Amino acid sequence: MNVISKWIRAGSRLAARPSGGPEPGSEDVRTALFHCPSCETVYIAEDKDVCRGCDHPVEQVPATLTRFR
């Protein structure tokens, strides 16, 4: 499974919530995708600097995904 497929699967689980939004009682938090070019791991987080798996710097994935076309 490639990186984008993993991200899409994670997003579909979030969209399956009854309201399609945050869980009841949680604050509205803005998250972003972060990609580790070294080990191909993708994170969904508010902020991320270093890959947990290999300690390499991560890059924020642009919202438009133009770089990945």
PDB file of N, H, CA, C and O in Angstrom:
ATOM      1  N   MET A   1       0.858  -1.177   0.000  1.00  0.00           N
ATOM      2  CA  MET A   1       0.000   0.000   0.000  1.00  0.00           C
ATOM      3  C   MET A   1       0.898   1.232   0.000  1.00  0.00           C
ATOM      4  O   MET A   1       1.834   1.318   0.795  1.00  0.00           O
ATOM      5  N   ASN A   2       0.623   2.176  -0.877  1.00  0.00           N
ATOM      6  H   ASN A   2      -0.137   2.106  -1.523  1.00  0.00           H
ATOM      7  CA  ASN A   2       1.475   3.361  -0.937  1.00  0.00           C
ATOM      8  C   ASN A   2       1.045   4.417   0.076  1.00  0.00           C
ATOM      9  O   ASN A   2       0.014   4.284   0.734  1.00  0.00           O
ATOM     10  N   VAL A   3       1.843   5.453   0.187  1.00  0.00           N
ATOM     11  H   VAL A   3       2.681   5.561  -0.348  1.00  0.00           H
ATOM     12  CA  VAL A   3       1.638   6.498   1.183  1.00  0.00           C
ATOM     13  C   VAL A   3       0.283   7.173   1.034  1.00  0.00           C
ATOM     14  O   VAL A   3      -0.424   7.355   2.025  1.00  0.00           O
ATOM     15  N   ILE A   4      -0.087   7.544  -0.173  1.00  0.00           N
ATOM     16  H   ILE A   4       0.487   7.397  -0.978  1.00  0.00           H
ATOM     17  CA  ILE A   4      -1.363   8.231  -0.392  1.00  0.00           C
ATOM     18  C   ILE A   4      -2.533   7.314  -0.046  1.00  0.00           C
ATOM     19  O   ILE A   4      -3.527   7.778   0.512  1.00  0.00           O
ATOM     20  N   SER A   5      -2.439   6.033  -0.362  1.00  0.00           N
ATOM     21  H   SER A   5      -1.631   5.656  -0.815  1.00  0.00           H
ATOM     22  CA  SER A   5      -3.511   5.093  -0.014  1.00  0.00           C
ATOM     23  C   SER A   5      -3.710   5.023   1.489  1.00  0.00           C
ATOM     24  O   SER A   5      -4.844   4.970   1.964  1.00  0.00           O
ATOM     25  N   LYS A   6      -2.606   5.021   2.251  1.00  0.00           N
ATOM     26  H   LYS A   6      -1.684   5.064   1.865  1.00  0.00           H
ATOM     27  CA  LYS A   6      -2.712   5.000   3.714  1.00  0.00           C
ATOM     28  C   LYS A   6      -3.416   6.250   4.206  1.00  0.00           C
ATOM     29  O   LYS A   6      -4.256   6.179   5.104  1.00  0.00           O
ATOM     30  N   TRP A   7      -3.079   7.405   3.621  1.00  0.00           N
ATOM     31  H   TRP A   7      -2.397   7.463   2.892  1.00  0.00           H
ATOM     32  CA  TRP A   7      -3.691   8.659   4.033  1.00  0.00           C
ATOM     33  C   TRP A   7      -5.183   8.663   3.713  1.00  0.00           C
ATOM     34  O   TRP A   7      -5.992   9.101   4.531  1.00  0.00           O
ATOM     35  N   ILE A   8      -5.548   8.180   2.537  1.00  0.00           N
ATOM     36  H   ILE A   8      -4.891   7.824   1.873  1.00  0.00           H
ATOM     37  CA  ILE A   8      -6.957   8.139   2.142  1.00  0.00           C
ATOM     38  C   ILE A   8      -7.736   7.219   3.068  1.00  0.00           C
ATOM     39  O   ILE A   8      -8.853   7.552   3.464  1.00  0.00           O
ATOM     40  N   ARG A   9      -7.171   6.068   3.423  1.00  0.00           N
ATOM     41  H   ARG A   9      -6.264   5.797   3.101  1.00  0.00           H
ATOM     42  CA  ARG A   9      -7.852   5.149   4.346  1.00  0.00           C
ATOM     43  C   ARG A   9      -8.064   5.803   5.699  1.00  0.00           C
ATOM     44  O   ARG A   9      -9.128   5.648   6.299  1.00  0.00           O
ATOM     45  N   ALA A  10      -7.063   6.539   6.196  1.00  0.00           N
ATOM     46  H   ALA A  10      -6.198   6.665   5.710  1.00  0.00           H
ATOM     47  CA  ALA A  10      -7.200   7.226   7.479  1.00  0.00           C
ATOM     48  C   ALA A  10      -8.289   8.285   7.397  1.00  0.00           C
ATOM     49  O   ALA A  10      -9.076   8.430   8.332  1.00  0.00           O
ATOM     50  N   GLY A  11      -8.349   9.026   6.300  1.00  0.00           N
ATOM     51  H   GLY A  11      -7.709   8.908   5.541  1.00  0.00           H
ATOM     52  CA  GLY A  11      -9.371  10.052   6.124  1.00  0.00           C
ATOM     53  C   GLY A  11     -10.768   9.477   6.034  1.00  0.00           C
ATOM     54  O   GLY A  11     -11.719  10.091   6.518  1.00  0.00           O
ATOM     55  N   SER A  12     -10.912   8.305   5.422  1.00  0.00           N
ATOM     56  H   SER A  12     -10.140   7.807   5.029  1.00  0.00           H
ATOM     57  CA  SER A  12     -12.240   7.706   5.308  1.00  0.00           C
ATOM     58  C   SER A  12     -12.747   7.248   6.664  1.00  0.00           C
ATOM     59  O   SER A  12     -13.954   7.263   6.906  1.00  0.00           O
ATOM     60  N   ARG A  13     -11.845   6.840   7.555  1.00  0.00           N
ATOM     61  H   ARG A  13     -10.865   6.828   7.358  1.00  0.00           H
ATOM     62  CA  ARG A  13     -12.276   6.470   8.907  1.00  0.00           C
ATOM     63  C   ARG A  13     -12.790   7.698   9.642  1.00  0.00           C
ATOM     64  O   ARG A  13     -13.774   7.609  10.377  1.00  0.00           O
ATOM     65  N   LEU A  14     -12.137   8.850   9.456  1.00  0.00           N
ATOM     66  H   LEU A  14     -11.338   8.922   8.859  1.00  0.00           H
ATOM     67  CA  LEU A  14     -12.595  10.079  10.092  1.00  0.00           C
ATOM     68  C   LEU A  14     -13.935  10.527   9.524  1.00  0.00           C
ATOM     69  O   LEU A  14     -14.795  11.001  10.266  1.00  0.00           O
ATOM     70  N   ALA A  15     -14.117  10.382   8.218  1.00  0.00           N
ATOM     71  H   ALA A  15     -13.418   9.996   7.615  1.00  0.00           H
ATOM     72  CA  ALA A  15     -15.362  10.795   7.570  1.00  0.00           C
ATOM     73  C   ALA A  15     -16.530   9.913   7.974  1.00  0.00           C
ATOM     74  O   ALA A  15     -17.684  10.312   7.813  1.00  0.00           O
ATOM     75  N   ALA A  16     -16.258   8.731   8.490  1.00  0.00           N
ATOM     76  H   ALA A  16     -15.321   8.407   8.620  1.00  0.00           H
ATOM     77  CA  ALA A  16     -17.320   7.806   8.876  1.00  0.00           C
ATOM     78  C   ALA A  16     -18.002   8.204  10.183  1.00  0.00           C
ATOM     79  O   ALA A  16     -19.006   7.598  10.557  1.00  0.00           O
ATOM     80  N   ARG A  17     -17.487   9.192  10.871  1.00  0.00           N
ATOM     81  H   ARG A  17     -16.671   9.684  10.567  1.00  0.00           H
ATOM     82  CA  ARG A  17     -18.143   9.656  12.092  1.00  0.00           C
ATOM     83  C   ARG A  17     -19.517  10.204  11.741  1.00  0.00           C
ATOM     84  O   ARG A  17     -19.697  10.765  10.660  1.00  0.00           O
ATOM     85  N   PRO A  18     -20.496  10.051  12.638  1.00  0.00           N
ATOM     86  CA  PRO A  18     -21.862  10.485  12.329  1.00  0.00           C
ATOM     87  C   PRO A  18     -21.970  11.934  11.858  1.00  0.00           C
ATOM     88  O   PRO A  18     -22.712  12.217  10.918  1.00  0.00           O
ATOM     89  N   SER A  19     -21.252  12.845  12.485  1.00  0.00           N
ATOM     90  H   SER A  19     -20.649  12.615  13.248  1.00  0.00           H
ATOM     91  CA  SER A  19     -21.358  14.247  12.087  1.00  0.00           C
ATOM     92  C   SER A  19     -20.342  14.622  11.024  1.00  0.00           C
ATOM     93  O   SER A  19     -20.429  15.695  10.426  1.00  0.00           O
ATOM     94  N   GLY A  20     -19.367  13.729  10.782  1.00  0.00           N
ATOM     95  H   GLY A  20     -19.297  12.858  11.267  1.00  0.00           H
ATOM     96  CA  GLY A  20     -18.311  14.040   9.842  1.00  0.00           C
ATOM     97  C   GLY A  20     -17.293  15.011  10.409  1.00  0.00           C
ATOM     98  O   GLY A  20     -16.362  15.407   9.708  1.00  0.00           O
ATOM     99  N   GLY A  21     -17.453  15.404  11.666  1.00  0.00           N
ATOM    100  H   GLY A  21     -18.209  15.083  12.236  1.00  0.00           H
ATOM    101  CA  GLY A  21     -16.544  16.357  12.296  1.00  0.00           C
ATOM    102  C   GLY A  21     -15.818  15.746  13.464  1.00  0.00           C
ATOM    103  O   GLY A  21     -15.717  14.524  13.573  1.00  0.00           O
ATOM    104  N   PRO A  22     -15.315  16.582  14.332  1.00  0.00           N
ATOM    105  CA  PRO A  22     -14.570  16.089  15.480  1.00  0.00           C
ATOM    106  C   PRO A  22     -15.455  15.306  16.436  1.00  0.00           C
ATOM    107  O   PRO A  22     -16.678  15.445  16.427  1.00  0.00           O
ATOM    108  N   GLU A  23     -14.828  14.489  17.251  1.00  0.00           N
ATOM    109  H   GLU A  23     -13.835  14.376  17.259  1.00  0.00           H
ATOM    110  CA  GLU A  23     -15.577  13.714  18.227  1.00  0.00           C
ATOM    111  C   GLU A  23     -16.240  14.659  19.213  1.00  0.00           C
ATOM    112  O   GLU A  23     -15.721  15.743  19.479  1.00  0.00           O
ATOM    113  N   PRO A  24     -17.390  14.257  19.762  1.00  0.00           N
ATOM    114  CA  PRO A  24     -18.071  15.103  20.741  1.00  0.00           C
ATOM    115  C   PRO A  24     -17.148  15.443  21.908  1.00  0.00           C
ATOM    116  O   PRO A  24     -16.451  14.575  22.433  1.00  0.00           O
ATOM    117  N   GLY A  25     -17.151  16.700  22.303  1.00  0.00           N
ATOM    118  H   GLY A  25     -17.717  17.405  21.876  1.00  0.00           H
ATOM    119  CA  GLY A  25     -16.344  17.147  23.421  1.00  0.00           C
ATOM    120  C   GLY A  25     -14.919  17.517  23.055  1.00  0.00           C
ATOM    121  O   GLY A  25     -14.185  18.026  23.902  1.00  0.00           O
ATOM    122  N   SER A  26     -14.511  17.278  21.829  1.00  0.00           N
ATOM    123  H   SER A  26     -15.107  16.864  21.141  1.00  0.00           H
ATOM    124  CA  SER A  26     -13.141  17.627  21.440  1.00  0.00           C
ATOM    125  C   SER A  26     -13.123  19.018  20.821  1.00  0.00           C
ATOM    126  O   SER A  26     -14.124  19.492  20.285  1.00  0.00           O
ATOM    127  N   GLU A  27     -11.966  19.656  20.908  1.00  0.00           N
ATOM    128  H   GLU A  27     -11.153  19.271  21.344  1.00  0.00           H
ATOM    129  CA  GLU A  27     -11.819  20.974  20.302  1.00  0.00           C
ATOM    130  C   GLU A  27     -11.565  20.818  18.808  1.00  0.00           C
ATOM    131  O   GLU A  27     -11.091  19.775  18.359  1.00  0.00           O
ATOM    132  N   ASP A  28     -11.878  21.850  18.045  1.00  0.00           N
ATOM    133  H   ASP A  28     -12.262  22.698  18.410  1.00  0.00           H
ATOM    134  CA  ASP A  28     -11.592  21.840  16.609  1.00  0.00           C
ATOM    135  C   ASP A  28     -10.097  22.085  16.422  1.00  0.00           C
ATOM    136  O   ASP A  28      -9.614  23.198  16.629  1.00  0.00           O
ATOM    137  N   VAL A  29      -9.370  21.045  16.030  1.00  0.00           N
ATOM    138  H   VAL A  29      -9.762  20.141  15.861  1.00  0.00           H
ATOM    139  CA  VAL A  29      -7.922  21.111  15.895  1.00  0.00           C
ATOM    140  C   VAL A  29      -7.551  21.036  14.416  1.00  0.00           C
ATOM    141  O   VAL A  29      -8.065  20.188  13.687  1.00  0.00           O
ATOM    142  N   ARG A  30      -6.665  21.917  13.978  1.00  0.00           N
ATOM    143  H   ARG A  30      -6.247  22.606  14.571  1.00  0.00           H
ATOM    144  CA  ARG A  30      -6.204  21.903  12.586  1.00  0.00           C
ATOM    145  C   ARG A  30      -4.954  21.041  12.498  1.00  0.00           C
ATOM    146  O   ARG A  30      -3.951  21.311  13.158  1.00  0.00           O
ATOM    147  N   THR A  31      -5.026  20.008  11.684  1.00  0.00           N
ATOM    148  H   THR A  31      -5.841  19.788  11.148  1.00  0.00           H
ATOM    149  CA  THR A  31      -3.891  19.119  11.498  1.00  0.00           C
ATOM    150  C   THR A  31      -3.403  19.191  10.054  1.00  0.00           C
ATOM    151  O   THR A  31      -4.075  19.737   9.180  1.00  0.00           O
ATOM    152  N   ALA A  32      -2.243  18.640   9.831  1.00  0.00           N
ATOM    153  H   ALA A  32      -1.697  18.196  10.542  1.00  0.00           H
ATOM    154  CA  ALA A  32      -1.653  18.611   8.498  1.00  0.00           C
ATOM    155  C   ALA A  32      -0.980  17.263   8.296  1.00  0.00           C
ATOM    156  O   ALA A  32      -0.772  16.507   9.245  1.00  0.00           O
ATOM    157  N   LEU A  33      -0.644  16.975   7.047  1.00  0.00           N
ATOM    158  H   LEU A  33      -0.813  17.588   6.276  1.00  0.00           H
ATOM    159  CA  LEU A  33       0.108  15.765   6.726  1.00  0.00           C
ATOM    160  C   LEU A  33       1.591  16.103   6.704  1.00  0.00           C
ATOM    161  O   LEU A  33       1.998  17.143   6.187  1.00  0.00           O
ATOM    162  N   PHE A  34       2.391  15.208   7.274  1.00  0.00           N
ATOM    163  H   PHE A  34       2.060  14.363   7.694  1.00  0.00           H
ATOM    164  CA  PHE A  34       3.838  15.344   7.262  1.00  0.00           C
ATOM    165  C   PHE A  34       4.419  14.054   6.706  1.00  0.00           C
ATOM    166  O   PHE A  34       3.995  12.963   7.086  1.00  0.00           O
ATOM    167  N   HIS A  35       5.391  14.179   5.803  1.00  0.00           N
ATOM    168  H   HIS A  35       5.735  15.065   5.494  1.00  0.00           H
ATOM    169  CA  HIS A  35       5.964  13.032   5.099  1.00  0.00           C
ATOM    170  C   HIS A  35       7.456  12.936   5.389  1.00  0.00           C
ATOM    171  O   HIS A  35       8.171  13.936   5.326  1.00  0.00           O
ATOM    172  N   CYS A  36       7.928  11.725   5.710  1.00  0.00           N
ATOM    173  H   CYS A  36       7.347  10.913   5.761  1.00  0.00           H
ATOM    174  CA  CYS A  36       9.357  11.492   5.885  1.00  0.00           C
ATOM    175  C   CYS A  36       9.904  10.940   4.570  1.00  0.00           C
ATOM    176  O   CYS A  36       9.568   9.816   4.196  1.00  0.00           O
ATOM    177  N   PRO A  37      10.732  11.698   3.865  1.00  0.00           N
ATOM    178  CA  PRO A  37      11.262  11.218   2.594  1.00  0.00           C
ATOM    179  C   PRO A  37      12.244  10.059   2.757  1.00  0.00           C
ATOM    180  O   PRO A  37      12.521   9.343   1.795  1.00  0.00           O
ATOM    181  N   SER A  38      12.765   9.873   3.951  1.00  0.00           N
ATOM    182  H   SER A  38      12.540  10.455   4.733  1.00  0.00           H
ATOM    183  CA  SER A  38      13.734   8.808   4.179  1.00  0.00           C
ATOM    184  C   SER A  38      13.073   7.431   4.274  1.00  0.00           C
ATOM    185  O   SER A  38      13.524   6.480   3.636  1.00  0.00           O
ATOM    186  N   CYS A  39      12.002   7.324   5.073  1.00  0.00           N
ATOM    187  H   CYS A  39      11.636   8.096   5.592  1.00  0.00           H
ATOM    188  CA  CYS A  39      11.367   6.011   5.270  1.00  0.00           C
ATOM    189  C   CYS A  39       9.938   5.943   4.735  1.00  0.00           C
ATOM    190  O   CYS A  39       9.269   4.922   4.896  1.00  0.00           O
ATOM    191  N   GLU A  40       9.457   7.030   4.093  1.00  0.00           N
ATOM    192  H   GLU A  40      10.001   7.859   3.961  1.00  0.00           H
ATOM    193  CA  GLU A  40       8.133   7.079   3.461  1.00  0.00           C
ATOM    194  C   GLU A  40       6.969   7.031   4.453  1.00  0.00           C
ATOM    195  O   GLU A  40       5.847   6.712   4.059  1.00  0.00           O
ATOM    196  N   THR A  41       7.207   7.338   5.721  1.00  0.00           N
ATOM    197  H   THR A  41       8.118   7.597   6.042  1.00  0.00           H
ATOM    198  CA  THR A  41       6.138   7.372   6.712  1.00  0.00           C
ATOM    199  C   THR A  41       5.387   8.692   6.592  1.00  0.00           C
ATOM    200  O   THR A  41       5.990   9.739   6.353  1.00  0.00           O
ATOM    201  N   VAL A  42       4.065   8.637   6.760  1.00  0.00           N
ATOM    202  H   VAL A  42       3.575   7.787   6.954  1.00  0.00           H
ATOM    203  CA  VAL A  42       3.226   9.837   6.729  1.00  0.00           C
ATOM    204  C   VAL A  42       2.550   9.986   8.084  1.00  0.00           C
ATOM    205  O   VAL A  42       2.027   9.020   8.640  1.00  0.00           O
ATOM    206  N   TYR A  43       2.566  11.199   8.602  1.00  0.00           N
ATOM    207  H   TYR A  43       2.991  11.984   8.150  1.00  0.00           H
ATOM    208  CA  TYR A  43       1.947  11.503   9.885  1.00  0.00           C
ATOM    209  C   TYR A  43       0.825  12.509   9.679  1.00  0.00           C
ATOM    210  O   TYR A  43       0.898  13.364   8.796  1.00  0.00           O
ATOM    211  N   ILE A  44      -0.209  12.400  10.498  1.00  0.00           N
ATOM    212  H   ILE A  44      -0.268  11.705  11.215  1.00  0.00           H
ATOM    213  CA  ILE A  44      -1.247  13.423  10.597  1.00  0.00           C
ATOM    214  C   ILE A  44      -1.058  14.038  11.973  1.00  0.00           C
ATOM    215  O   ILE A  44      -1.242  13.365  12.988  1.00  0.00           O
ATOM    216  N   ALA A  45      -0.691  15.317  12.012  1.00  0.00           N
ATOM    217  H   ALA A  45      -0.542  15.863  11.188  1.00  0.00           H
ATOM    218  CA  ALA A  45      -0.378  15.953  13.287  1.00  0.00           C
ATOM    219  C   ALA A  45      -0.595  17.457  13.192  1.00  0.00           C
ATOM    220  O   ALA A  45      -0.709  18.019  12.103  1.00  0.00           O
ATOM    221  N   GLU A  46      -0.650  18.098  14.361  1.00  0.00           N
ATOM    222  H   GLU A  46      -0.558  17.642  15.246  1.00  0.00           H
ATOM    223  CA  GLU A  46      -0.717  19.555  14.401  1.00  0.00           C
ATOM    224  C   GLU A  46       0.622  20.148  13.986  1.00  0.00           C
ATOM    225  O   GLU A  46       0.672  21.138  13.257  1.00  0.00           O
ATOM    226  N   ASP A  47       1.701  19.539  14.453  1.00  0.00           N
ATOM    227  H   ASP A  47       1.660  18.735  15.046  1.00  0.00           H
ATOM    228  CA  ASP A  47       3.042  20.005  14.146  1.00  0.00           C
ATOM    229  C   ASP A  47       3.983  18.813  14.266  1.00  0.00           C
ATOM    230  O   ASP A  47       3.819  17.991  15.168  1.00  0.00           O
ATOM    231  N   LYS A  48       4.952  18.705  13.387  1.00  0.00           N
ATOM    232  H   LYS A  48       5.085  19.372  12.654  1.00  0.00           H
ATOM    233  CA  LYS A  48       5.882  17.570  13.396  1.00  0.00           C
ATOM    234  C   LYS A  48       7.186  18.028  12.780  1.00  0.00           C
ATOM    235  O   LYS A  48       7.185  18.650  11.717  1.00  0.00           O
ATOM    236  N   ASP A  49       8.303  17.728  13.432  1.00  0.00           N
ATOM    237  H   ASP A  49       8.305  17.223  14.294  1.00  0.00           H
ATOM    238  CA  ASP A  49       9.616  18.117  12.920  1.00  0.00           C
ATOM    239  C   ASP A  49      10.461  16.923  12.500  1.00  0.00           C
ATOM    240  O   ASP A  49      11.163  16.977  11.490  1.00  0.00           O
ATOM    241  N   VAL A  50      10.393  15.836  13.283  1.00  0.00           N
ATOM    242  H   VAL A  50       9.823  15.792  14.104  1.00  0.00           H
ATOM    243  CA  VAL A  50      11.279  14.695  13.082  1.00  0.00           C
ATOM    244  C   VAL A  50      10.471  13.405  13.033  1.00  0.00           C
ATOM    245  O   VAL A  50       9.506  13.241  13.780  1.00  0.00           O
ATOM    246  N   CYS A  51      10.864  12.494  12.156  1.00  0.00           N
ATOM    247  H   CYS A  51      11.647  12.627  11.549  1.00  0.00           H
ATOM    248  CA  CYS A  51      10.208  11.193  12.035  1.00  0.00           C
ATOM    249  C   CYS A  51      10.467  10.363  13.291  1.00  0.00           C
ATOM    250  O   CYS A  51      11.603  10.264  13.756  1.00  0.00           O
ATOM    251  N   ARG A  52       9.432   9.784  13.821  1.00  0.00           N
ATOM    252  H   ARG A  52       8.509   9.865  13.443  1.00  0.00           H
ATOM    253  CA  ARG A  52       9.541   8.956  15.010  1.00  0.00           C
ATOM    254  C   ARG A  52      10.299   7.662  14.714  1.00  0.00           C
ATOM    255  O   ARG A  52      10.958   7.119  15.601  1.00  0.00           O
ATOM    256  N   GLY A  53      10.214   7.163  13.476  1.00  0.00           N
ATOM    257  H   GLY A  53       9.679   7.604  12.756  1.00  0.00           H
ATOM    258  CA  GLY A  53      10.827   5.889  13.127  1.00  0.00           C
ATOM    259  C   GLY A  53      12.306   5.960  12.808  1.00  0.00           C
ATOM    260  O   GLY A  53      13.058   5.049  13.154  1.00  0.00           O
ATOM    261  N   CYS A  54      12.743   7.047  12.141  1.00  0.00           N
ATOM    262  H   CYS A  54      12.132   7.787  11.860  1.00  0.00           H
ATOM    263  CA  CYS A  54      14.145   7.087  11.697  1.00  0.00           C
ATOM    264  C   CYS A  54      14.878   8.371  12.100  1.00  0.00           C
ATOM    265  O   CYS A  54      16.051   8.537  11.763  1.00  0.00           O
ATOM    266  N   ASP A  55      14.212   9.275  12.809  1.00  0.00           N
ATOM    267  H   ASP A  55      13.259   9.141  13.083  1.00  0.00           H
ATOM    268  CA  ASP A  55      14.804  10.528  13.298  1.00  0.00           C
ATOM    269  C   ASP A  55      15.260  11.490  12.199  1.00  0.00           C
ATOM    270  O   ASP A  55      16.082  12.368  12.461  1.00  0.00           O
ATOM    271  N   HIS A  56      14.747  11.343  10.984  1.00  0.00           N
ATOM    272  H   HIS A  56      14.079  10.629  10.772  1.00  0.00           H
ATOM    273  CA  HIS A  56      15.048  12.288   9.904  1.00  0.00           C
ATOM    274  C   HIS A  56      14.000  13.403   9.909  1.00  0.00           C
ATOM    275  O   HIS A  56      12.880  13.192  10.372  1.00  0.00           O
ATOM    276  N   PRO A  57      14.349  14.579   9.402  1.00  0.00           N
ATOM    277  CA  PRO A  57      13.370  15.670   9.314  1.00  0.00           C
ATOM    278  C   PRO A  57      12.207  15.292   8.388  1.00  0.00           C
ATOM    279  O   PRO A  57      12.398  14.620   7.374  1.00  0.00           O
ATOM    280  N   VAL A  58      11.012  15.732   8.752  1.00  0.00           N
ATOM    281  H   VAL A  58      10.856  16.278   9.575  1.00  0.00           H
ATOM    282  CA  VAL A  58       9.832  15.492   7.923  1.00  0.00           C
ATOM    283  C   VAL A  58       9.473  16.774   7.192  1.00  0.00           C
ATOM    284  O   VAL A  58       9.879  17.865   7.592  1.00  0.00           O
ATOM    285  N   GLU A  59       8.700  16.632   6.109  1.00  0.00           N
ATOM    286  H   GLU A  59       8.369  15.745   5.784  1.00  0.00           H
ATOM    287  CA  GLU A  59       8.240  17.769   5.314  1.00  0.00           C
ATOM    288  C   GLU A  59       6.723  17.822   5.379  1.00  0.00           C
ATOM    289  O   GLU A  59       6.061  16.785   5.318  1.00  0.00           O
ATOM    290  N   GLN A  60       6.165  19.025   5.503  1.00  0.00           N
ATOM    291  H   GLN A  60       6.703  19.867   5.553  1.00  0.00           H
ATOM    292  CA  GLN A  60       4.714  19.157   5.464  1.00  0.00           C
ATOM    293  C   GLN A  60       4.244  18.959   4.029  1.00  0.00           C
ATOM    294  O   GLN A  60       4.791  19.552   3.099  1.00  0.00           O
ATOM    295  N   VAL A  61       3.229  18.122   3.859  1.00  0.00           N
ATOM    296  H   VAL A  61       2.785  17.640   4.615  1.00  0.00           H
ATOM    297  CA  VAL A  61       2.676  17.851   2.532  1.00  0.00           C
ATOM    298  C   VAL A  61       1.784  19.022   2.144  1.00  0.00           C
ATOM    299  O   VAL A  61       0.901  19.392   2.917  1.00  0.00           O
ATOM    300  N   PRO A  62       1.985  19.617   0.972  1.00  0.00           N
ATOM    301  CA  PRO A  62       1.141  20.734   0.554  1.00  0.00           C
ATOM    302  C   PRO A  62      -0.321  20.300   0.414  1.00  0.00           C
ATOM    303  O   PRO A  62      -0.607  19.169   0.022  1.00  0.00           O
ATOM    304  N   ALA A  63      -1.220  21.194   0.732  1.00  0.00           N
ATOM    305  H   ALA A  63      -0.987  22.113   1.051  1.00  0.00           H
ATOM    306  CA  ALA A  63      -2.649  20.876   0.684  1.00  0.00           C
ATOM    307  C   ALA A  63      -3.111  20.516  -0.719  1.00  0.00           C
ATOM    308  O   ALA A  63      -4.086  19.780  -0.871  1.00  0.00           O
ATOM    309  N   THR A  64      -2.444  21.012  -1.736  1.00  0.00           N
ATOM    310  H   THR A  64      -1.653  21.610  -1.613  1.00  0.00           H
ATOM    311  CA  THR A  64      -2.873  20.750  -3.114  1.00  0.00           C
ATOM    312  C   THR A  64      -2.231  19.510  -3.718  1.00  0.00           C
ATOM    313  O   THR A  64      -2.661  19.053  -4.777  1.00  0.00           O
ATOM    314  N   LEU A  65      -1.218  18.958  -3.071  1.00  0.00           N
ATOM    315  H   LEU A  65      -0.869  19.329  -2.211  1.00  0.00           H
ATOM    316  CA  LEU A  65      -0.502  17.775  -3.550  1.00  0.00           C
ATOM    317  C   LEU A  65       0.120  17.977  -4.927  1.00  0.00           C
ATOM    318  O   LEU A  65       0.344  16.999  -5.640  1.00  0.00           O
ATOM    319  N   THR A  66       0.403  19.208  -5.321  1.00  0.00           N
ATOM    320  H   THR A  66       0.220  20.002  -4.743  1.00  0.00           H
ATOM    321  CA  THR A  66       0.983  19.457  -6.642  1.00  0.00           C
ATOM    322  C   THR A  66       2.361  18.824  -6.789  1.00  0.00           C
ATOM    323  O   THR A  66       2.750  18.447  -7.894  1.00  0.00           O
ATOM    324  N   ARG A  67       3.084  18.706  -5.721  1.00  0.00           N
ATOM    325  H   ARG A  67       2.768  19.012  -4.823  1.00  0.00           H
ATOM    326  CA  ARG A  67       4.418  18.116  -5.774  1.00  0.00           C
ATOM    327  C   ARG A  67       4.366  16.628  -6.117  1.00  0.00           C
ATOM    328  O   ARG A  67       5.331  16.093  -6.662  1.00  0.00           O
ATOM    329  N   PHE A  68       3.282  15.966  -5.815  1.00  0.00           N
ATOM    330  H   PHE A  68       2.498  16.400  -5.372  1.00  0.00           H
ATOM    331  CA  PHE A  68       3.169  14.526  -5.980  1.00  0.00           C
ATOM    332  C   PHE A  68       2.526  14.115  -7.296  1.00  0.00           C
ATOM    333  O   PHE A  68       2.281  12.927  -7.502  1.00  0.00           O
ATOM    334  N   ARG A  69       2.252  15.033  -8.172  1.00  0.00           N
ATOM    335  H   ARG A  69       2.451  15.998  -8.004  1.00  0.00           H
ATOM    336  CA  ARG A  69       1.624  14.692  -9.451  1.00  0.00           C
ATOM    337  C   ARG A  69       2.610  14.119 -10.411  1.00  0.00           C
ATOM    338  O   ARG A  69       2.248  13.777 -11.537  1.00  0.00           O
TER     339      ARG A  69
END
